[in-house]
Amino acid sequence: MNIVHPFMEGNGRSTRIWLDLILKKRLRKCIDWSKIEKRSYLDAMEASVVDSHPLKILLFEALTDRIDDRAMFMKGIDYSFYYEEDAFIE
């Protein structure tokens, strides 16, 4: 999705929500986005168009089975905005 729709604003949020929905349905897991440092995530996303391995490692290490935890879901939404705020400045 990052390659198909490579815009910083909005694309990341959509991709993260979409990814969590896929993981919940197929693996009964989701990402605990609070475990992924912002700079590491942005660097891995930027590199993912050539090498997706660093991004896969970040995501794999943050997997959780707390898919029915509303607080986990809401935290994911909050982090989606956090990852994109000031993304152009850093």
C-alpha positions in Angstrom: 0.0 0.0 0.0 2.9 2.3 0.7 4.1 2.0 -2.9 0.7 2.3 -4.5 -0.3 5.4 -2.5 3.0 7.1 -1.5 1.6 10.2 0.2 2.7 11.0 3.7 -0.6 12.6 4.9 -3.4 10.1 5.5 -1.8 7.2 3.7 0.0 6.0 6.9 -3.2 6.0 9.0 -5.2 4.1 6.4 -2.4 1.6 5.9 -2.0 1.0 9.7 -5.8 0.5 10.2 -6.0 -1.7 7.1 -3.0 -3.8 8.3 -4.5 -4.3 11.7 -7.8 -5.5 10.2 -6.0 -8.0 8.0 -3.9 -9.3 10.9 -7.0 -9.6 13.1 -8.9 -11.6 10.5 -6.0 -13.8 9.3 -3.8 -14.2 12.4 -5.9 -13.2 15.3 -3.2 -10.6 16.1 -2.8 -6.9 15.8 0.0 -4.4 16.2 0.7 -2.7 19.6 1.8 0.5 17.9 3.1 1.9 21.2 6.0 -0.6 21.0 7.3 0.9 17.7 9.5 4.0 18.0 8.4 6.8 15.6 11.8 7.4 13.9 12.4 3.7 13.4 9.0 3.3 11.9 9.3 6.2 9.5 12.8 5.1 8.4 11.5 1.5 7.9 8.5 2.8 5.9 10.8 4.9 3.7 13.1 2.0 3.1 10.2 -0.5 2.5 9.9 0.5 -1.2 13.3 -1.2 -1.7 13.6 -3.5 1.3 10.6 -4.4 3.5 12.6 -6.6 5.9 13.2 -3.9 8.6 9.6 -3.0 8.6 8.5 -6.6 8.9 10.8 -7.0 11.9 9.4 -3.9 13.6 5.8 -5.1 13.1 6.5 -8.7 14.0 8.1 -7.7 17.4 5.0 -5.5 18.2 2.4 -8.2 17.5 -0.2 -8.9 20.3 -3.2 -11.1 20.6 -5.2 -8.4 22.4 -7.5 -8.0 19.4 -10.6 -7.5 21.4 -9.1 -4.9 23.7 -10.8 -1.5 22.9 -8.0 0.4 24.6 -5.5 -1.3 22.2 -7.6 -0.3 19.2 -7.9 3.3 20.3 -4.2 3.5 21.1 -3.5 2.4 17.6 -5.6 5.3 16.2 -3.8 7.7 18.5 -0.4 6.4 17.4 -1.5 6.7 13.7 -1.8 10.5 14.2 1.4 10.6 16.3 3.5 8.9 13.5 2.4 11.5 11.0 2.5 14.7 13.1 5.5 16.8 12.1 6.6 14.0 9.7 7.8 16.6 7.2 9.9 18.5 9.8 11.9 15.7 11.3 
